[in-house]
Amino acid sequence: MIIKNTKELDILREGGKRLAAVLVEAAKAAKDGITTKELDELAEKLILKTGGKPSFKGYKVHGAPMPYPGTICISINEEVVHGIASDRKLKNGDIVGLDIGMWYGGLCTDTAMTLAVGPPSGGATALISATKKSLEVGIAQVRPGAKLGDIGFAIQRYLEKEGFGVVRELVGHGVGKAVHEEPEIPNWGKKGEGDELSEGMVIALEPMTTEGNFKVKLAKDGWTWVTRDGSRSAHFEHTLVVTKTGAEVLTRI
């Protein structure tokens, strides 16, 4: 676990604020008829304009058939995370997850949100709202001395009470000097278990939920995770630093 110093935290604060603004602008553009490729190109343009560099583009994962080809992960409906941009168009009734990371000043932050394209369909509002709320529930557990299991337990309990599945194969993580650092932070768990949080740790919490069964699988492209039962999924994420009294969210405007 990497503890960040005061100088690094100042850089991460500025980078997180800038990345949050990029995500807001990308979300505004996620409308009926836009292709995911156009959305990806916009995100890259905005990141470069703000003085950053995409942290996902070219990112390598063992077992994946290629480095990640895009700037922003765009995941639609039953896609949980890591969807790859293409000529596919968004359409009214879709729900779309936007997950984006950026290098700024030599350090990176990571954030994500899910939104409805046009008027929300079916139970989309409830799914999106509960997932967003579960992130705040997890953040509320963050403080020096807390265990990772405390975070996972709180998120899981809230989401399952609301009737949603909690994805097990994918987790939150440390972030800052690398896109993914230790520790891994599950969105499920037991109170009092797991590694202990310390002041100065920078972590990304990212609950991923499903309308149906929580089980997921990797699509043929080697990157995109989808629900096994075809149910819709939602995803929210913030980068935050553990402070003396709790948590400071770095990717909130």
C-alpha positions in Angstrom: 0.0 0.0 0.0 1.5 3.3 -1.1 1.1 6.3 1.2 1.0 9.6 -0.7 2.9 12.7 0.5 1.6 16.3 0.7 3.0 17.2 -2.7 1.5 14.2 -4.4 -1.9 14.7 -2.7 -2.0 18.3 -4.0 -1.3 17.0 -7.6 -4.0 14.3 -7.2 -6.5 16.9 -5.9 -6.0 19.1 -9.0 -6.0 16.1 -11.3 -9.1 14.7 -9.7 -11.0 18.0 -10.0 -10.1 18.3 -13.7 -11.0 14.7 -14.4 -14.4 15.1 -12.8 -15.1 18.1 -15.1 -14.1 16.0 -18.1 -16.6 13.3 -17.0 -19.4 15.8 -16.6 -18.8 17.1 -20.1 -18.7 13.6 -21.6 -21.9 12.7 -19.8 -23.7 15.7 -21.3 -22.8 14.4 -24.8 -24.1 10.9 -24.1 -27.3 11.3 -26.1 -29.4 9.4 -28.5 -27.5 9.0 -31.8 -24.0 9.6 -30.7 -21.6 6.7 -31.4 -19.4 5.4 -28.6 -16.4 6.2 -30.7 -17.4 9.8 -31.0 -17.9 9.9 -27.2 -14.4 8.4 -26.7 -12.8 10.9 -29.1 -14.5 13.7 -27.2 -13.2 12.4 -23.8 -9.7 12.2 -25.1 -9.9 15.8 -26.5 -11.2 17.1 -23.2 -8.4 15.3 -21.2 -5.7 16.7 -23.5 -7.2 20.2 -23.3 -7.1 20.1 -19.5 -3.5 19.2 -19.5 -3.8 15.5 -18.8 -3.2 12.2 -20.6 -5.6 9.2 -20.8 -4.5 6.6 -18.3 -6.6 3.7 -19.8 -5.5 4.0 -23.4 -2.8 1.4 -24.1 -3.3 -0.1 -20.6 -2.2 -3.8 -20.6 -3.8 -6.6 -18.6 -2.5 -10.1 -18.5 -4.6 -12.4 -20.7 -6.3 -9.6 -22.7 -5.8 -9.9 -26.4 -4.6 -6.3 -26.8 -3.9 -3.2 -24.8 -7.1 -1.2 -24.0 -7.7 0.8 -27.2 -9.8 3.7 -25.9 -9.7 6.7 -23.6 -13.0 6.0 -21.8 -14.7 2.7 -21.0 -18.3 2.9 -22.3 -20.5 0.1 -21.1 -24.2 -0.2 -22.2 -27.1 -2.0 -20.5 -25.9 -5.6 -19.6 -22.2 -4.5 -20.0 -20.8 -4.0 -16.5 -17.4 -2.3 -17.2 -14.6 -1.9 -19.8 -16.8 -1.6 -22.9 -14.8 -0.7 -25.9 -15.8 2.3 -28.1 -17.0 1.5 -31.6 -19.5 2.7 -34.3 -22.4 1.6 -32.1 -24.8 4.4 -31.4 -26.4 5.2 -28.1 -30.2 5.2 -28.1 -33.0 6.4 -25.9 -33.8 3.8 -23.2 -30.1 2.7 -22.8 -28.3 3.1 -19.6 -24.6 3.7 -20.1 -21.6 3.5 -17.7 -18.7 6.0 -18.3 -15.4 5.1 -16.6 -12.5 7.3 -17.2 -8.9 7.8 -15.9 -6.3 10.5 -16.4 -2.6 11.1 -15.7 -2.0 14.6 -14.5 1.4 15.7 -13.1 2.6 12.2 -13.2 -0.2 10.8 -11.1 -3.6 9.3 -12.0 -7.1 9.5 -10.8 -10.1 7.4 -11.8 -13.9 8.0 -11.7 -17.1 6.6 -13.2 -20.8 7.2 -13.4 -23.9 5.6 -15.0 -26.7 7.5 -16.7 -29.8 7.0 -18.7 -30.0 8.0 -22.3 -33.2 9.9 -22.8 -36.2 9.0 -20.5 -35.2 6.2 -18.1 -36.8 2.9 -19.0 -38.1 0.3 -16.6 -36.3 0.3 -13.3 -33.3 2.2 -14.6 -33.8 5.1 -12.2 -33.8 2.7 -9.2 -30.8 0.8 -10.3 -28.7 3.9 -11.0 -29.8 5.7 -7.9 -29.1 2.7 -5.6 -25.6 2.2 -7.1 -24.7 5.9 -6.7 -26.0 5.8 -3.1 -24.0 2.7 -2.4 -20.8 4.5 -3.3 -21.5 7.2 -0.7 -22.3 4.4 1.8 -18.9 2.9 1.2 -17.1 6.3 1.4 -18.8 6.9 4.8 -16.9 3.8 6.2 -13.4 5.2 5.2 -11.2 6.3 8.1 -7.8 5.4 9.5 -8.1 2.0 11.3 -11.1 0.9 9.3 -10.9 -2.5 7.6 -11.6 -3.1 3.9 -14.3 -5.5 5.0 -16.1 -2.6 6.6 -16.5 -0.9 3.3 -17.6 -4.0 1.4 -20.0 -5.0 4.1 -21.7 -1.6 4.1 -22.0 -1.5 0.3 -23.3 -5.1 0.0 -25.8 -4.8 2.8 -27.3 -1.6 1.3 -27.5 -2.9 -2.3 -28.9 -6.3 -1.4 -31.5 -4.6 0.8 -32.5 -2.6 -2.3 -32.8 -5.8 -4.3 -29.7 -5.6 -6.5 -26.8 -7.9 -7.1 -23.3 -7.1 -6.1 -20.6 -8.1 -8.7 -17.9 -10.3 -7.2 -15.3 -10.6 -10.0 -14.4 -6.9 -10.1 -13.2 -4.7 -7.3 -12.0 -1.2 -6.3 -8.3 -0.6 -5.8 -5.5 1.7 -4.8 -4.6 4.4 -7.4 -2.2 7.2 -7.9 1.3 6.1 -9.1 -0.3 3.4 -11.2 -3.8 2.8 -12.6 -4.2 -0.1 -10.3 -2.3 -0.4 -7.0 -2.8 -2.5 -3.8 -5.1 -3.0 -2.1 -8.0 -4.6 -3.9 -11.3 -3.4 -2.4 -14.3 -5.7 -2.8 -17.8 -4.4 -2.7 -18.8 -7.2 -0.4 -17.3 -8.6 2.8 -17.5 -8.9 6.5 -16.9 -6.2 9.1 -13.5 -6.2 10.7 -11.8 -8.3 8.0 -9.2 -7.4 5.4 -6.4 -4.9 5.4 -6.5 -1.7 7.5 -6.8 1.7 6.1 -4.1 4.3 6.9 -4.0 8.1 6.5 -2.6 9.1 3.1 -3.8 6.1 1.2 -5.4 6.9 -2.1 -8.1 4.5 -3.2 -10.8 4.1 -5.8 -14.1 2.8 -4.6 -16.4 1.5 -7.4 -19.5 -0.5 -6.6 -20.9 -2.5 -9.6 -24.4 -3.7 -9.4 -26.9 -5.8 -11.4 -30.7 -5.9 -11.7 -30.6 -9.7 -11.8 -28.0 -12.3 -10.7 -24.6 -10.9 -9.7 -22.7 -13.3 -11.9 -20.7 -11.9 -14.8 -18.5 -13.1 -17.6 -15.9 -11.8 -19.9 -17.0 -11.1 -23.5 -15.2 -12.3 -26.6 -13.3 -9.0 -27.0 -11.3 -9.9 -23.9 -12.1 -6.7 -22.1 -15.9 -6.1 -21.6 -17.5 -7.7 -18.6 -21.2 -8.5 -19.1 -23.9 -10.0 -16.8 -24.5 -13.7 -17.4 -28.3 -13.4 -17.3 -28.4 -10.3 -19.6 -29.7 -8.0 -16.8 -28.7 -4.4 -16.8 -25.8 -3.1 -14.7 -24.6 0.2 -13.2 -21.3 1.5 -11.9 -20.1 4.5 -10.0 -16.6 5.4 -8.8 -14.6 8.0 -7.0 -11.0 8.4 -6.1 -10.4 9.5 -2.5 -7.7 9.9 0.1 -7.9 8.6 3.6 -7.7 11.6 6.0 -7.3 11.8 9.8 -11.1 12.1 10.2 -12.5 10.1 7.2 -12.3 10.5 3.5 -11.7 13.4 1.0 -13.2 12.7 -2.4 -10.8 13.9 -5.1 -13.1 13.4 -8.1 -16.1 15.4 -7.1 -16.8 18.9 -8.4 
